[in-house]
Amino acid sequence: MFLAIDVGNSSTELGFFEGDQLMYTYRMKSNTSRSKDDYALNVELFVKSKGICGVSEILVSSVVPSFNNIIEGICQDVFHLCPNFIGPKYPSGIRVNSDNPKEVGADLICDCAAARYLFGEDAIIADLGTASKLILCKADGTFEGCTIAPGIGISLNALVGNAALLSEVDIKIPKHHLGKNTQDSINSALTYGHAHGLIELANDIEHDYKKPLKRIISGGFARILFPLMGEFTYVENLTLLGIYAIYERNNHHD
């Protein structure tokens, strides 16, 4: 069994693969204030509850360097393995067309690997997590660039943190664009506004690229927004699938 780990700014997800099938996922906070032992205990309980055994290799995509020691400790304590981390020196098979390739996050590399693995088309990927990213990826897996904006959660936190009369809301798509109460008014801008902005930016990128692009959407907030983004194909766990694609390419291709 292969274990893919996606360390994001808000949460970390573990994906357990049997062959090319993602069998189980486990999500936890990327919180460096918690101890490694606490995390390891919870992961071990999950592994035992699912009857998971025989993990033979672990590959990690991380955009939180301060959390990497905790991940290494979990892997050693629970699986008795040292994980590999995707980075500039790791053979991902993804060409990075960037002014400074070393600053391109491992999550962006994995998203491109997943797009190539799943579709093999020139693609634009909307990865909606802590940040909302649009990534242009060529059919051969080349990373051509991206846009990065505050995600829905950050936008909401900034709004309620700086407006005395506004309070936290549960993020969901309201029935109408124009809100008749505070919750719907905030949610309209967060959902419709965010989705329309991403669609128009994707249109602009496609226009600049001068050819049609496969449109893919993934990430935590994609579960909320994808009904508003009809031209985008929703792929759950895209980054985990990209980690697997990189692992599979390194182990089963010359």
PyRosetta script that sets phi, psi and omega in degrees:
from pyrosetta import init, pose_from_sequence

init()
pose = pose_from_sequence("MFLAIDVGNSSTELGFFEGDQLMYTYRMKSNTSRSKDDYALNVELFVKSKGICGVSEILVSSVVPSFNNIIEGICQDVFHLCPNFIGPKYPSGIRVNSDNPKEVGADLICDCAAARYLFGEDAIIADLGTASKLILCKADGTFEGCTIAPGIGISLNALVGNAALLSEVDIKIPKHHLGKNTQDSINSALTYGHAHGLIELANDIEHDYKKPLKRIISGGFARILFPLMGEFTYVENLTLLGIYAIYERNNHHD")
pose.set_psi(1, 140.6)
pose.set_omega(1, -179.6)
pose.set_phi(2, -107.4)
pose.set_psi(2, 138.5)
pose.set_omega(2, 179.7)
pose.set_phi(3, -114.6)
pose.set_psi(3, 121.1)
pose.set_omega(3, 173.4)
pose.set_phi(4, -103.1)
pose.set_psi(4, 136.1)
pose.set_omega(4, 179.4)
pose.set_phi(5, -126.1)
pose.set_psi(5, 124.8)
pose.set_omega(5, 179.3)
pose.set_phi(6, -111.9)
pose.set_psi(6, 106.7)
pose.set_omega(6, 180.0)
pose.set_phi(7, -95.6)
pose.set_psi(7, 108.2)
pose.set_omega(7, 177.7)
pose.set_phi(8, -105.3)
pose.set_psi(8, 174.1)
pose.set_omega(8, -177.1)
pose.set_phi(9, -64.9)
pose.set_psi(9, -34.8)
pose.set_omega(9, -178.4)
pose.set_phi(10, -98.3)
pose.set_psi(10, -39.9)
pose.set_omega(10, -176.0)
pose.set_phi(11, -143.5)
pose.set_psi(11, 160.5)
pose.set_omega(11, 176.9)
pose.set_phi(12, -119.7)
pose.set_psi(12, 134.7)
pose.set_omega(12, -178.8)
pose.set_phi(13, -122.4)
pose.set_psi(13, 133.8)
pose.set_omega(13, 175.9)
pose.set_phi(14, -104.0)
pose.set_psi(14, 131.1)
pose.set_omega(14, 178.2)
pose.set_phi(15, -122.7)
pose.set_psi(15, 123.2)
pose.set_omega(15, -176.7)
pose.set_phi(16, -102.4)
pose.set_psi(16, 118.9)
pose.set_omega(16, -176.7)
pose.set_phi(17, -107.6)
pose.set_psi(17, 133.4)
pose.set_omega(17, 169.0)
pose.set_phi(18, -111.4)
pose.set_psi(18, 109.2)
pose.set_omega(18, -169.0)
pose.set_phi(19, 63.3)
pose.set_psi(19, -131.2)
pose.set_omega(19, 179.3)
pose.set_phi(20, -98.6)
pose.set_psi(20, 12.7)
pose.set_omega(20, -178.6)
pose.set_phi(21, -100.7)
pose.set_psi(21, 126.3)
pose.set_omega(21, 174.1)
pose.set_phi(22, -78.7)
pose.set_psi(22, 108.4)
pose.set_omega(22, -171.6)
pose.set_phi(23, -90.2)
pose.set_psi(23, -42.5)
pose.set_omega(23, -175.8)
pose.set_phi(24, -141.8)
pose.set_psi(24, 147.7)
pose.set_omega(24, 172.0)
pose.set_phi(25, -130.3)
pose.set_psi(25, 147.5)
pose.set_omega(25, 178.0)
pose.set_phi(26, -136.8)
pose.set_psi(26, 128.4)
pose.set_omega(26, -176.6)
pose.set_phi(27, -114.5)
pose.set_psi(27, 141.3)
pose.set_omega(27, 177.2)
pose.set_phi(28, -147.0)
pose.set_psi(28, 161.6)
pose.set_omega(28, 179.5)
pose.set_phi(29, -72.0)
pose.set_psi(29, 144.5)
pose.set_omega(29, 173.5)
pose.set_phi(30, -89.1)
pose.set_psi(30, 71.9)
pose.set_omega(30, -171.5)
pose.set_phi(31, -114.2)
pose.set_psi(31, 105.9)
pose.set_omega(31, -176.5)
pose.set_phi(32, -73.0)
pose.set_psi(32, -8.6)
pose.set_omega(32, 179.4)
pose.set_phi(33, -80.4)
pose.set_psi(33, -15.5)
pose.set_omega(33, 175.0)
pose.set_phi(34, -85.6)
pose.set_psi(34, 152.8)
pose.set_omega(34, -176.6)
pose.set_phi(35, -80.5)
pose.set_psi(35, 155.6)
pose.set_omega(35, 175.2)
pose.set_phi(36, -59.7)
pose.set_psi(36, -39.4)
pose.set_omega(36, -178.3)
pose.set_phi(37, -63.4)
pose.set_psi(37, -38.3)
pose.set_omega(37, 178.8)
pose.set_phi(38, -63.3)
pose.set_psi(38, -47.5)
pose.set_omega(38, 177.7)
pose.set_phi(39, -61.4)
pose.set_psi(39, -46.1)
pose.set_omega(39, -176.6)
pose.set_phi(40, -60.8)
pose.set_psi(40, -39.9)
pose.set_omega(40, 178.7)
pose.set_phi(41, -61.9)
pose.set_psi(41, -45.2)
pose.set_omega(41, -179.5)
pose.set_phi(42, -66.1)
pose.set_psi(42, -40.2)
pose.set_omega(42, 177.4)
pose.set_phi(43, -64.7)
pose.set_psi(43, -41.8)
pose.set_omega(43, -179.7)
pose.set_phi(44, -63.6)
pose.set_psi(44, -39.8)
pose.set_omega(44, 177.4)
pose.set_phi(45, -63.1)
pose.set_psi(45, -40.7)
pose.set_omega(45, 178.2)
pose.set_phi(46, -63.9)
pose.set_psi(46, -46.1)
pose.set_omega(46, -179.1)
pose.set_phi(47, -59.1)
pose.set_psi(47, -44.1)
pose.set_omega(47, 179.7)
pose.set_phi(48, -67.5)
pose.set_psi(48, -37.1)
pose.set_omega(48, -179.0)
pose.set_phi(49, -66.2)
pose.set_psi(49, -28.5)
pose.set_omega(49, -179.6)
pose.set_phi(50, -96.1)
pose.set_psi(50, -4.2)
pose.set_omega(50, -178.5)
pose.set_phi(51, 68.4)
pose.set_psi(51, 30.3)
pose.set_omega(51, -178.1)
pose.set_phi(52, -78.1)
pose.set_psi(52, 131.3)
pose.set_omega(52, 177.1)
pose.set_phi(53, -150.8)
pose.set_psi(53, 163.6)
pose.set_omega(53, 174.5)
pose.set_phi(54, 76.8)
pose.set_psi(54, 28.7)
pose.set_omega(54, 173.7)
pose.set_phi(55, -67.5)
pose.set_psi(55, 122.0)
pose.set_omega(55, -173.3)
pose.set_phi(56, -108.5)
pose.set_psi(56, -19.7)
pose.set_omega(56, 179.8)
pose.set_phi(57, -153.8)
pose.set_psi(57, 146.0)
pose.set_omega(57, -178.9)
pose.set_phi(58, -130.9)
pose.set_psi(58, 130.4)
pose.set_omega(58, 177.7)
pose.set_phi(59, -127.2)
pose.set_psi(59, 134.2)
pose.set_omega(59, -171.2)
pose.set_phi(60, -121.1)
pose.set_psi(60, 134.0)
pose.set_omega(60, 165.3)
pose.set_phi(61, -106.9)
pose.set_psi(61, 121.4)
pose.set_omega(61, -176.7)
pose.set_phi(62, -134.1)
pose.set_psi(62, 134.0)
pose.set_omega(62, 171.2)
pose.set_phi(63, -114.9)
pose.set_psi(63, 15.4)
pose.set_omega(63, 179.0)
pose.set_phi(64, -128.7)
pose.set_psi(64, 83.0)
pose.set_omega(64, -176.4)
pose.set_phi(65, -53.9)
pose.set_psi(65, -34.3)
pose.set_omega(65, -178.0)
pose.set_phi(66, -67.5)
pose.set_psi(66, -15.0)
pose.set_omega(66, -179.1)
pose.set_phi(67, -96.3)
pose.set_psi(67, -7.5)
pose.set_omega(67, -173.1)
pose.set_phi(68, -65.3)
pose.set_psi(68, -35.8)
pose.set_omega(68, 178.5)
pose.set_phi(69, -63.5)
pose.set_psi(69, -37.1)
pose.set_omega(69, 177.4)
pose.set_phi(70, -65.2)
pose.set_psi(70, -42.7)
pose.set_omega(70, 178.6)
pose.set_phi(71, -61.7)
pose.set_psi(71, -44.1)
pose.set_omega(71, 178.3)
pose.set_phi(72, -60.6)
pose.set_psi(72, -41.2)
pose.set_omega(72, 179.3)
pose.set_phi(73, -64.8)
pose.set_psi(73, -42.2)
pose.set_omega(73, 177.7)
pose.set_phi(74, -60.2)
pose.set_psi(74, -47.1)
pose.set_omega(74, -177.8)
pose.set_phi(75, -62.0)
pose.set_psi(75, -39.9)
pose.set_omega(75, -179.8)
pose.set_phi(76, -71.9)
pose.set_psi(76, -41.3)
pose.set_omega(76, -177.1)
pose.set_phi(77, -72.6)
pose.set_psi(77, -41.2)
pose.set_omega(77, -173.3)
pose.set_phi(78, -90.5)
pose.set_psi(78, -41.1)
pose.set_omega(78, -172.8)
pose.set_phi(79, -112.9)
pose.set_psi(79, -5.5)
pose.set_omega(79, 179.6)
pose.set_phi(80, 57.0)
pose.set_psi(80, 40.5)
pose.set_omega(80, -180.0)
pose.set_phi(81, -133.8)
pose.set_psi(81, 150.8)
pose.set_omega(81, 171.2)
pose.set_phi(82, -97.3)
pose.set_psi(82, 122.5)
pose.set_omega(82, -177.4)
pose.set_phi(83, -77.3)
pose.set_psi(83, 155.3)
pose.set_omega(83, 168.1)
pose.set_phi(84, -96.6)
pose.set_psi(84, 146.4)
pose.set_omega(84, 179.8)
pose.set_phi(85, -114.4)
pose.set_psi(85, 133.0)
pose.set_omega(85, 176.3)
pose.set_phi(86, -73.6)
pose.set_psi(86, 127.1)
pose.set_omega(86, -179.0)
pose.set_phi(87, -161.9)
pose.set_psi(87, -173.5)
pose.set_omega(87, -176.7)
pose.set_phi(88, -55.2)
pose.set_psi(88, -31.4)
pose.set_omega(88, -177.4)
pose.set_phi(89, -93.7)
pose.set_psi(89, -4.8)
pose.set_omega(89, -179.2)
pose.set_phi(90, -90.4)
pose.set_psi(90, 132.7)
pose.set_omega(90, -176.8)
pose.set_phi(91, -73.5)
pose.set_psi(91, 91.0)
pose.set_omega(91, -177.8)
pose.set_phi(92, -85.7)
pose.set_psi(92, -19.5)
pose.set_omega(92, -175.5)
pose.set_phi(93, 80.1)
pose.set_psi(93, 3.0)
pose.set_omega(93, -179.5)
pose.set_phi(94, -103.6)
pose.set_psi(94, 124.6)
pose.set_omega(94, 175.1)
pose.set_phi(95, -84.5)
pose.set_psi(95, 132.2)
pose.set_omega(95, -177.3)
pose.set_phi(96, -107.1)
pose.set_psi(96, 109.6)
pose.set_omega(96, 177.5)
pose.set_phi(97, -93.9)
pose.set_psi(97, 86.8)
pose.set_omega(97, -172.7)
pose.set_phi(98, -145.8)
pose.set_psi(98, 153.7)
pose.set_omega(98, 176.4)
pose.set_phi(99, -60.8)
pose.set_psi(99, -35.3)
pose.set_omega(99, -179.9)
pose.set_phi(100, -138.6)
pose.set_psi(100, 85.9)
pose.set_omega(100, -175.3)
pose.set_phi(101, -54.5)
pose.set_psi(101, -29.9)
pose.set_omega(101, -176.7)
pose.set_phi(102, -67.4)
pose.set_psi(102, -20.3)
pose.set_omega(102, -178.7)
pose.set_phi(103, -90.8)
pose.set_psi(103, -2.1)
pose.set_omega(103, 178.6)
pose.set_phi(104, -78.4)
pose.set_psi(104, 122.0)
pose.set_omega(104, -174.4)
pose.set_phi(105, -65.0)
pose.set_psi(105, 150.1)
pose.set_omega(105, 179.3)
pose.set_phi(106, -60.6)
pose.set_psi(106, -31.5)
pose.set_omega(106, 179.2)
pose.set_phi(107, -64.2)
pose.set_psi(107, -36.1)
pose.set_omega(107, 178.5)
pose.set_phi(108, -67.8)
pose.set_psi(108, -39.4)
pose.set_omega(108, 177.0)
pose.set_phi(109, -61.5)
pose.set_psi(109, -44.9)
pose.set_omega(109, -178.1)
pose.set_phi(110, -67.3)
pose.set_psi(110, -38.3)
pose.set_omega(110, 177.1)
pose.set_phi(111, -61.0)
pose.set_psi(111, -41.4)
pose.set_omega(111, 177.8)
pose.set_phi(112, -65.4)
pose.set_psi(112, -41.3)
pose.set_omega(112, 178.1)
pose.set_phi(113, -61.5)
pose.set_psi(113, -40.0)
pose.set_omega(113, 179.3)
pose.set_phi(114, -67.2)
pose.set_psi(114, -42.0)
pose.set_omega(114, 179.7)
pose.set_phi(115, -61.6)
pose.set_psi(115, -43.6)
pose.set_omega(115, 177.7)
pose.set_phi(116, -63.7)
pose.set_psi(116, -44.3)
pose.set_omega(116, -177.0)
pose.set_phi(117, -64.5)
pose.set_psi(117, -41.4)
pose.set_omega(117, -174.5)
pose.set_phi(118, -85.2)
pose.set_psi(118, -36.5)
pose.set_omega(118, -169.8)
pose.set_phi(119, -124.1)
pose.set_psi(119, -34.0)
pose.set_omega(119, -180.0)
pose.set_phi(120, 61.6)
pose.set_psi(120, 33.8)
pose.set_omega(120, 179.4)
pose.set_phi(121, -127.6)
pose.set_psi(121, 157.9)
pose.set_omega(121, 168.2)
pose.set_phi(122, -59.2)
pose.set_psi(122, 130.8)
pose.set_omega(122, -169.7)
pose.set_phi(123, -141.5)
pose.set_psi(123, 154.0)
pose.set_omega(123, 167.5)
pose.set_phi(124, -118.1)
pose.set_psi(124, 127.7)
pose.set_omega(124, -173.6)
pose.set_phi(125, -112.4)
pose.set_psi(125, 124.5)
pose.set_omega(125, 171.5)
pose.set_phi(126, -97.2)
pose.set_psi(126, 108.0)
pose.set_omega(126, 178.8)
pose.set_phi(127, -107.6)
pose.set_psi(127, 109.0)
pose.set_omega(127, -169.3)
pose.set_phi(128, -110.5)
pose.set_psi(128, 96.4)
pose.set_omega(128, 177.8)
pose.set_phi(129, -130.2)
pose.set_psi(129, -132.7)
pose.set_omega(129, 175.0)
pose.set_phi(130, -55.3)
pose.set_psi(130, -41.8)
pose.set_omega(130, 170.7)
pose.set_phi(131, -109.8)
pose.set_psi(131, 153.0)
pose.set_omega(131, 173.2)
pose.set_phi(132, -100.6)
pose.set_psi(132, 115.9)
pose.set_omega(132, -175.1)
pose.set_phi(133, -117.7)
pose.set_psi(133, 141.0)
pose.set_omega(133, 166.6)
pose.set_phi(134, -114.2)
pose.set_psi(134, 123.4)
pose.set_omega(134, -173.3)
pose.set_phi(135, -119.8)
pose.set_psi(135, 129.0)
pose.set_omega(135, 175.4)
pose.set_phi(136, -97.6)
pose.set_psi(136, 122.7)
pose.set_omega(136, -175.9)
pose.set_phi(137, -129.7)
pose.set_psi(137, 128.4)
pose.set_omega(137, 178.1)
pose.set_phi(138, -79.0)
pose.set_psi(138, 164.5)
pose.set_omega(138, -176.8)
pose.set_phi(139, -58.0)
pose.set_psi(139, -31.3)
pose.set_omega(139, 179.9)
pose.set_phi(140, -84.0)
pose.set_psi(140, 4.0)
pose.set_omega(140, 178.1)
pose.set_phi(141, 95.9)
pose.set_psi(141, 1.0)
pose.set_omega(141, -179.1)
pose.set_phi(142, -66.9)
pose.set_psi(142, 127.3)
pose.set_omega(142, 173.4)
pose.set_phi(143, -80.4)
pose.set_psi(143, 118.8)
pose.set_omega(143, -175.2)
pose.set_phi(144, -103.1)
pose.set_psi(144, -6.4)
pose.set_omega(144, 179.8)
pose.set_phi(145, 138.4)
pose.set_psi(145, 174.5)
pose.set_omega(145, -177.7)
pose.set_phi(146, -158.5)
pose.set_psi(146, 168.7)
pose.set_omega(146, 168.4)
pose.set_phi(147, -117.2)
pose.set_psi(147, 147.1)
pose.set_omega(147, -179.6)
pose.set_phi(148, -133.5)
pose.set_psi(148, 124.1)
pose.set_omega(148, -180.0)
pose.set_phi(149, -134.1)
pose.set_psi(149, 161.1)
pose.set_omega(149, 174.4)
pose.set_phi(150, -57.8)
pose.set_psi(150, 136.6)
pose.set_omega(150, 178.9)
pose.set_phi(151, -75.5)
pose.set_psi(151, 176.5)
pose.set_omega(151, -177.8)
pose.set_phi(152, -60.2)
pose.set_psi(152, -43.2)
pose.set_omega(152, -178.8)
pose.set_phi(153, -63.6)
pose.set_psi(153, -43.8)
pose.set_omega(153, 177.5)
pose.set_phi(154, -62.9)
pose.set_psi(154, -42.5)
pose.set_omega(154, 179.9)
pose.set_phi(155, -60.3)
pose.set_psi(155, -43.0)
pose.set_omega(155, 179.1)
pose.set_phi(156, -65.8)
pose.set_psi(156, -45.0)
pose.set_omega(156, -179.3)
pose.set_phi(157, -62.1)
pose.set_psi(157, -40.1)
pose.set_omega(157, 178.9)
pose.set_phi(158, -65.5)
pose.set_psi(158, -38.7)
pose.set_omega(158, -178.8)
pose.set_phi(159, -65.4)
pose.set_psi(159, -54.8)
pose.set_omega(159, -175.6)
pose.set_phi(160, -72.3)
pose.set_psi(160, -23.5)
pose.set_omega(160, 178.5)
pose.set_phi(161, -77.0)
pose.set_psi(161, -14.3)
pose.set_omega(161, -177.2)
pose.set_phi(162, -121.1)
pose.set_psi(162, 5.9)
pose.set_omega(162, 179.3)
pose.set_phi(163, -129.0)
pose.set_psi(163, 111.5)
pose.set_omega(163, -170.8)
pose.set_phi(164, -60.7)
pose.set_psi(164, -31.9)
pose.set_omega(164, -174.3)
pose.set_phi(165, -95.4)
pose.set_psi(165, 1.6)
pose.set_omega(165, 179.8)
pose.set_phi(166, -105.9)
pose.set_psi(166, 139.9)
pose.set_omega(166, -177.7)
pose.set_phi(167, -121.4)
pose.set_psi(167, 166.2)
pose.set_omega(167, 179.7)
pose.set_phi(168, -59.0)
pose.set_psi(168, 144.1)
pose.set_omega(168, 177.2)
pose.set_phi(169, -129.6)
pose.set_psi(169, 158.3)
pose.set_omega(169, 169.7)
pose.set_phi(170, -79.4)
pose.set_psi(170, 123.7)
pose.set_omega(170, -174.2)
pose.set_phi(171, -75.8)
pose.set_psi(171, 120.4)
pose.set_omega(171, 176.8)
pose.set_phi(172, -158.5)
pose.set_psi(172, 161.6)
pose.set_omega(172, -178.5)
pose.set_phi(173, -79.2)
pose.set_psi(173, 120.4)
pose.set_omega(173, 177.3)
pose.set_phi(174, -77.2)
pose.set_psi(174, 164.5)
pose.set_omega(174, -177.0)
pose.set_phi(175, -70.2)
pose.set_psi(175, -28.0)
pose.set_omega(175, -175.6)
pose.set_phi(176, -128.3)
pose.set_psi(176, 152.0)
pose.set_omega(176, 178.8)
pose.set_phi(177, -66.6)
pose.set_psi(177, -36.4)
pose.set_omega(177, -177.4)
pose.set_phi(178, -96.8)
pose.set_psi(178, 115.7)
pose.set_omega(178, -176.9)
pose.set_phi(179, -76.8)
pose.set_psi(179, 144.4)
pose.set_omega(179, 175.4)
pose.set_phi(180, -106.0)
pose.set_psi(180, 0.1)
pose.set_omega(180, 175.0)
pose.set_phi(181, -146.6)
pose.set_psi(181, 168.8)
pose.set_omega(181, -173.2)
pose.set_phi(182, -62.0)
pose.set_psi(182, -43.8)
pose.set_omega(182, -177.6)
pose.set_phi(183, -61.0)
pose.set_psi(183, -48.0)
pose.set_omega(183, -179.6)
pose.set_phi(184, -67.0)
pose.set_psi(184, -35.1)
pose.set_omega(184, 179.7)
pose.set_phi(185, -64.4)
pose.set_psi(185, -44.1)
pose.set_omega(185, 178.4)
pose.set_phi(186, -67.1)
pose.set_psi(186, -45.2)
pose.set_omega(186, -177.5)
pose.set_phi(187, -65.6)
pose.set_psi(187, -32.0)
pose.set_omega(187, 178.1)
pose.set_phi(188, -61.1)
pose.set_psi(188, -47.8)
pose.set_omega(188, 179.8)
pose.set_phi(189, -66.9)
pose.set_psi(189, -39.7)
pose.set_omega(189, -178.4)
pose.set_phi(190, -65.8)
pose.set_psi(190, -38.6)
pose.set_omega(190, -173.9)
pose.set_phi(191, -96.2)
pose.set_psi(191, -65.0)
pose.set_omega(191, 179.8)
pose.set_phi(192, -60.5)
pose.set_psi(192, -46.2)
pose.set_omega(192, -178.2)
pose.set_phi(193, -62.4)
pose.set_psi(193, -45.4)
pose.set_omega(193, -179.4)
pose.set_phi(194, -64.1)
pose.set_psi(194, -46.5)
pose.set_omega(194, -178.2)
pose.set_phi(195, -62.7)
pose.set_psi(195, -47.6)
pose.set_omega(195, -178.8)
pose.set_phi(196, -63.4)
pose.set_psi(196, -38.1)
pose.set_omega(196, 177.6)
pose.set_phi(197, -62.7)
pose.set_psi(197, -42.5)
pose.set_omega(197, 178.6)
pose.set_phi(198, -65.4)
pose.set_psi(198, -41.3)
pose.set_omega(198, -179.9)
pose.set_phi(199, -63.1)
pose.set_psi(199, -45.9)
pose.set_omega(199, -178.7)
pose.set_phi(200, -66.3)
pose.set_psi(200, -38.3)
pose.set_omega(200, 177.6)
pose.set_phi(201, -66.6)
pose.set_psi(201, -39.6)
pose.set_omega(201, 176.1)
pose.set_phi(202, -62.3)
pose.set_psi(202, -40.2)
pose.set_omega(202, 177.0)
pose.set_phi(203, -60.3)
pose.set_psi(203, -43.0)
pose.set_omega(203, -179.8)
pose.set_phi(204, -64.2)
pose.set_psi(204, -42.5)
pose.set_omega(204, 179.7)
pose.set_phi(205, -64.3)
pose.set_psi(205, -42.7)
pose.set_omega(205, 178.5)
pose.set_phi(206, -63.3)
pose.set_psi(206, -39.4)
pose.set_omega(206, 177.9)
pose.set_phi(207, -62.8)
pose.set_psi(207, -42.7)
pose.set_omega(207, 178.5)
pose.set_phi(208, -65.7)
pose.set_psi(208, -35.7)
pose.set_omega(208, -177.8)
pose.set_phi(209, -75.4)
pose.set_psi(209, -22.5)
pose.set_omega(209, 174.2)
pose.set_phi(210, 67.7)
pose.set_psi(210, 29.1)
pose.set_omega(210, 171.4)
pose.set_phi(211, -161.7)
pose.set_psi(211, 154.3)
pose.set_omega(211, -179.0)
pose.set_phi(212, -62.3)
pose.set_psi(212, 146.6)
pose.set_omega(212, -180.0)
pose.set_phi(213, -123.2)
pose.set_psi(213, 136.8)
pose.set_omega(213, 169.3)
pose.set_phi(214, -63.5)
pose.set_psi(214, 132.3)
pose.set_omega(214, -177.0)
pose.set_phi(215, -109.0)
pose.set_psi(215, 126.0)
pose.set_omega(215, -175.2)
pose.set_phi(216, -126.1)
pose.set_psi(216, 141.6)
pose.set_omega(216, 177.3)
pose.set_phi(217, -131.4)
pose.set_psi(217, 136.8)
pose.set_omega(217, 179.2)
pose.set_phi(218, -155.2)
pose.set_psi(218, -179.5)
pose.set_omega(218, -179.3)
pose.set_phi(219, 102.7)
pose.set_psi(219, 166.3)
pose.set_omega(219, -174.3)
pose.set_phi(220, -57.0)
pose.set_psi(220, -43.0)
pose.set_omega(220, -178.2)
pose.set_phi(221, -84.3)
pose.set_psi(221, -7.4)
pose.set_omega(221, 175.7)
pose.set_phi(222, -63.6)
pose.set_psi(222, -29.4)
pose.set_omega(222, 179.0)
pose.set_phi(223, -60.5)
pose.set_psi(223, -30.0)
pose.set_omega(223, 179.1)
pose.set_phi(224, -85.2)
pose.set_psi(224, -43.2)
pose.set_omega(224, -168.7)
pose.set_phi(225, -86.5)
pose.set_psi(225, -23.2)
pose.set_omega(225, -169.6)
pose.set_phi(226, -61.6)
pose.set_psi(226, -25.6)
pose.set_omega(226, 175.3)
pose.set_phi(227, -62.5)
pose.set_psi(227, -20.7)
pose.set_omega(227, 179.8)
pose.set_phi(228, -92.2)
pose.set_psi(228, -3.0)
pose.set_omega(228, -173.3)
pose.set_phi(229, -124.1)
pose.set_psi(229, 67.5)
pose.set_omega(229, -169.9)
pose.set_phi(230, -58.0)
pose.set_psi(230, -29.6)
pose.set_omega(230, -178.8)
pose.set_phi(231, -80.2)
pose.set_psi(231, -8.3)
pose.set_omega(231, -178.9)
pose.set_phi(232, -94.9)
pose.set_psi(232, 137.4)
pose.set_omega(232, 174.8)
pose.set_phi(233, -89.3)
pose.set_psi(233, 123.5)
pose.set_omega(233, -179.3)
pose.set_phi(234, -80.5)
pose.set_psi(234, 125.7)
pose.set_omega(234, 176.6)
pose.set_phi(235, -124.4)
pose.set_psi(235, 112.4)
pose.set_omega(235, 177.4)
pose.set_phi(236, -73.6)
pose.set_psi(236, 142.8)
pose.set_omega(236, 174.5)
pose.set_phi(237, 61.4)
pose.set_psi(237, 39.6)
pose.set_omega(237, -176.7)
pose.set_phi(238, -58.8)
pose.set_psi(238, -44.0)
pose.set_omega(238, -177.0)
pose.set_phi(239, -66.5)
pose.set_psi(239, -40.0)
pose.set_omega(239, 175.8)
pose.set_phi(240, -60.8)
pose.set_psi(240, -41.7)
pose.set_omega(240, 178.4)
pose.set_phi(241, -64.7)
pose.set_psi(241, -34.5)
pose.set_omega(241, 176.8)
pose.set_phi(242, -67.0)
pose.set_psi(242, -39.6)
pose.set_omega(242, 176.1)
pose.set_phi(243, -60.6)
pose.set_psi(243, -44.3)
pose.set_omega(243, 177.7)
pose.set_phi(244, -62.2)
pose.set_psi(244, -42.5)
pose.set_omega(244, -178.9)
pose.set_phi(245, -60.3)
pose.set_psi(245, -39.4)
pose.set_omega(245, 177.8)
pose.set_phi(246, -67.2)
pose.set_psi(246, -43.8)
pose.set_omega(246, 177.0)
pose.set_phi(247, -59.4)
pose.set_psi(247, -47.5)
pose.set_omega(247, -177.0)
pose.set_phi(248, -64.0)
pose.set_psi(248, -40.4)
pose.set_omega(248, -179.8)
pose.set_phi(249, -64.8)
pose.set_psi(249, -39.0)
pose.set_omega(249, -179.0)
pose.set_phi(250, -72.6)
pose.set_psi(250, -27.5)
pose.set_omega(250, -173.6)
pose.set_phi(251, -102.0)
pose.set_psi(251, -16.3)
pose.set_omega(251, -174.6)
pose.set_phi(252, -130.6)
pose.set_psi(252, 9.4)
pose.set_omega(252, 176.8)
pose.set_phi(253, -127.6)
pose.set_psi(253, 144.2)
pose.set_omega(253, 176.3)
pose.set_phi(254, -73.6)
pose.dump_pdb("model.pdb")
